[in-house]
């Protein structure tokens, strides 16, 4: 069995919420590791999603928390919209 780990960094400029946490998470850049398991078929190997972990820094250490990768999309979209609305280059109508 082949296990594929993909590391990325999600940077959000505003505090955000995820279902796995009661409190909002601070703005900043957090490391994300997506794990996929290789399954060999006759013609090729496919890598279905196994888990997603987010690494959050605390005062004393970095904590790895398993999250649903779909929960990251709404805060990322909201952050992009908020960035456009607050940028000095935003277009003003009216």
Backbone bond lengths (Angstrom), bond angles and torsions (degrees), N, CA, C in turn:
res aa  C-N    CA-C-N  psi(-1)  N-CA   C-N-CA  omega(-1)  CA-C   N-CA-C  phi
1 X - - - 1.444 - - 1.530 108.92 -
2 X 1.323 115.52 132.82 1.448 122.26 178.60 1.525 108.57 -103.31
3 X 1.331 116.46 130.69 1.458 121.30 176.53 1.517 108.23 -111.47
4 X 1.333 116.49 124.10 1.454 122.42 -177.95 1.523 108.46 -107.26
5 X 1.331 116.67 121.51 1.462 122.25 177.06 1.524 108.24 -109.43
6 X 1.333 116.40 127.34 1.451 122.03 178.15 1.515 108.35 -116.68
7 X 1.338 116.73 119.76 1.462 121.22 -179.25 1.522 109.18 -101.30
8 X 1.326 115.45 134.93 1.453 121.51 175.99 1.525 108.59 -141.87
9 X 1.300 115.47 174.16 1.460 120.44 179.42 1.520 108.33 -129.50
10 X 1.314 116.29 128.38 1.463 121.86 178.12 1.510 108.08 -107.70
11 X 1.305 116.11 116.35 1.459 120.45 -179.85 1.510 111.00 -110.30
12 X 1.321 116.81 120.90 1.453 121.65 179.14 1.520 108.91 -118.87
13 X 1.308 116.89 135.89 1.452 121.86 -176.27 1.515 114.36 -86.13
14 X 1.326 117.05 -4.74 1.453 121.48 -177.88 1.526 109.52 -133.35
15 X 1.334 119.06 153.12 1.465 120.41 175.02 1.535 109.84 -57.53
16 X 1.327 116.29 149.82 1.464 120.32 -176.18 1.516 110.47 -145.82
17 X 1.317 115.93 166.12 1.470 121.90 -179.96 1.526 110.24 -119.79
18 X 1.329 114.66 144.47 1.460 122.42 170.72 1.523 107.58 -127.37
19 X 1.335 115.90 150.21 1.464 120.32 -178.13 1.523 112.92 -57.30
20 X 1.320 117.60 -31.01 1.465 121.61 -175.28 1.532 113.05 -73.06
21 X 1.344 118.07 -8.63 1.465 121.36 -174.89 1.522 111.01 -126.80
22 X 1.318 115.70 140.74 1.458 120.15 177.00 1.522 110.91 -76.44
23 X 1.320 116.29 -41.11 1.464 122.02 -176.95 1.526 110.45 -91.58
24 X 1.343 116.99 152.10 1.466 118.22 173.90 1.529 110.88 -66.55
25 X 1.309 115.71 147.92 1.461 121.54 178.34 1.523 108.51 -91.81
26 X 1.329 117.30 145.25 1.462 119.68 -177.11 1.533 112.09 -72.87
27 X 1.322 114.39 157.72 1.457 119.98 174.22 1.522 108.98 -63.00
28 X 1.317 116.00 153.22 1.460 119.84 179.05 1.510 110.44 144.29
29 X 1.297 114.98 -170.44 1.453 121.95 -178.00 1.523 109.47 -110.69
30 X 1.327 116.17 127.40 1.466 121.40 -179.88 1.521 109.45 -122.93
31 X 1.334 116.42 142.79 1.457 121.27 177.72 1.519 109.70 -80.34
32 X 1.338 115.06 141.16 1.464 121.81 179.74 1.524 107.62 -128.66
33 X 1.324 116.94 132.35 1.467 121.26 176.46 1.525 107.97 -119.91
34 X 1.335 115.27 121.82 1.458 121.62 177.16 1.521 107.54 -103.50
35 X 1.337 115.86 127.78 1.465 121.22 -179.78 1.518 109.60 -107.47
36 X 1.343 114.70 133.55 1.451 121.51 178.20 1.526 108.53 -132.31
37 X 1.322 116.06 142.29 1.464 121.17 -178.17 1.515 109.27 -103.80
38 X 1.331 116.57 128.26 1.453 121.21 178.98 1.521 111.22 -74.42
39 X 1.333 115.49 128.13 1.466 121.53 177.00 1.523 106.91 -121.71
40 X 1.329 115.40 117.81 1.458 119.36 -177.09 1.522 111.00 -84.00
41 X 1.335 114.43 131.07 1.459 122.16 175.10 1.521 107.46 -114.45
42 X 1.313 117.16 -179.03 1.465 121.29 -178.29 1.525 112.82 -59.65
43 X 1.338 117.32 -43.07 1.452 120.23 -174.23 1.521 114.05 -100.65
44 X 1.329 118.24 -29.39 1.462 119.93 -176.62 1.527 110.29 -158.82
45 X 1.305 114.54 170.17 1.456 121.50 176.71 1.520 108.76 -101.26
46 X 1.326 116.71 134.12 1.464 121.33 176.72 1.520 107.67 -112.27
47 X 1.322 115.89 156.27 1.465 121.63 -176.62 1.527 110.73 -125.35
48 X 1.339 117.61 83.85 1.463 119.20 176.80 1.530 111.64 -69.36
49 X 1.316 115.05 147.57 1.467 122.93 -179.66 1.527 109.99 -62.71
50 X 1.328 116.48 135.16 1.466 122.09 177.44 1.527 109.81 -109.21
51 X 1.329 117.15 -53.05 1.467 120.35 -179.39 1.521 111.15 -161.34
52 X 1.330 114.99 163.88 1.457 122.01 175.14 1.516 107.72 -130.27
53 X 1.322 116.42 128.53 1.461 121.23 177.90 1.515 109.54 -118.00
54 X 1.331 114.80 139.82 1.461 121.64 176.81 1.520 106.87 -113.56
55 X 1.323 116.57 132.56 1.457 121.93 -178.66 1.527 108.81 -101.92
56 X 1.335 115.60 113.44 1.457 121.81 -175.23 1.525 110.36 -110.56
57 X 1.329 117.06 125.20 1.468 118.97 177.53 1.532 110.59 -75.52
58 X 1.319 115.86 138.54 1.461 122.20 172.70 1.520 106.75 -118.26
59 X 1.315 117.37 -176.72 1.459 119.89 -179.39 1.524 112.09 -64.12
60 X 1.325 117.22 -34.97 1.461 120.56 -174.58 1.528 114.35 -102.07
61 X 1.341 117.66 -26.72 1.476 119.53 -173.84 1.518 110.18 -162.89
62 X 1.321 115.76 -178.27 1.460 122.16 174.93 1.530 107.45 -105.36
63 X 1.330 116.19 130.73 1.457 121.67 -176.81 1.526 109.08 -109.20
64 X 1.341 117.01 131.19 1.458 122.27 175.55 1.524 108.24 -93.73
65 X 1.344 115.92 126.10 1.451 121.52 -178.89 1.521 108.38 -125.94
66 X 1.339 116.91 130.09 1.456 120.88 176.99 1.522 108.42 -79.27
67 X 1.337 115.91 129.29 1.461 121.64 -178.75 1.523 109.68 -130.32
68 X 1.313 116.16 166.71 1.461 121.53 172.05 1.524 106.81 -85.04
69 X 1.314 117.93 122.04 1.471 120.93 -175.70 1.528 111.93 -60.95
70 X 1.319 118.16 -26.34 1.463 121.09 178.49 1.526 111.67 -67.70
71 X 1.333 117.62 -22.98 1.464 121.12 -179.75 1.529 112.73 -72.36
72 X 1.327 117.94 -15.26 1.467 121.23 179.86 1.532 113.09 -78.82
73 X 1.326 117.28 -25.30 1.456 120.40 -174.63 1.535 113.80 -65.69
74 X 1.340 120.56 -47.90 1.473 118.99 179.76 1.528 114.26 -59.27
75 X 1.350 120.50 -45.13 1.467 117.68 176.83 1.530 113.08 -63.81
76 X 1.326 117.35 -35.25 1.468 120.20 178.81 1.531 110.33 -66.26
77 X 1.333 117.06 -41.71 1.467 120.62 177.90 1.527 110.78 -64.65
78 X 1.333 116.74 -44.92 1.466 120.95 179.53 1.524 110.78 -62.43
79 X 1.331 117.10 -37.85 1.459 121.13 179.43 1.527 110.74 -65.21
80 X 1.339 117.05 -41.24 1.459 120.27 178.45 1.535 110.45 -63.01
81 X 1.326 116.85 -43.74 1.467 120.99 179.63 1.524 109.91 -64.31
82 X 1.330 117.11 -45.60 1.465 120.96 -179.71 1.530 110.73 -62.58
83 X 1.311 117.31 -38.09 1.468 121.10 178.53 1.520 111.03 -62.82
84 X 1.317 116.74 -41.32 1.464 120.82 179.15 1.524 110.03 -67.01
85 X 1.314 117.07 -42.73 1.468 120.92 -177.34 1.525 112.62 -67.12
86 X 1.333 117.19 -30.14 1.462 119.86 -176.81 1.522 113.46 -98.70
87 X 1.330 117.62 -3.97 1.465 119.14 -178.72 1.525 110.34 -76.13
88 X 1.301 115.73 151.16 1.460 120.62 179.39 1.525 111.69 -72.79
89 X 1.330 116.65 -14.11 1.457 120.69 179.95 1.533 112.23 -89.93
90 X 1.329 117.14 0.54 1.459 120.62 -177.78 1.525 110.06 -62.39
91 X 1.303 115.07 141.94 1.452 121.12 -179.27 1.523 108.45 -81.26
92 X 1.319 116.58 137.10 1.451 122.24 179.57 1.524 108.86 -108.35
93 X 1.318 116.77 129.22 1.462 121.83 177.96 1.522 108.34 -109.02
94 X 1.318 116.78 133.91 1.454 118.89 173.11 1.451 116.34 117.69
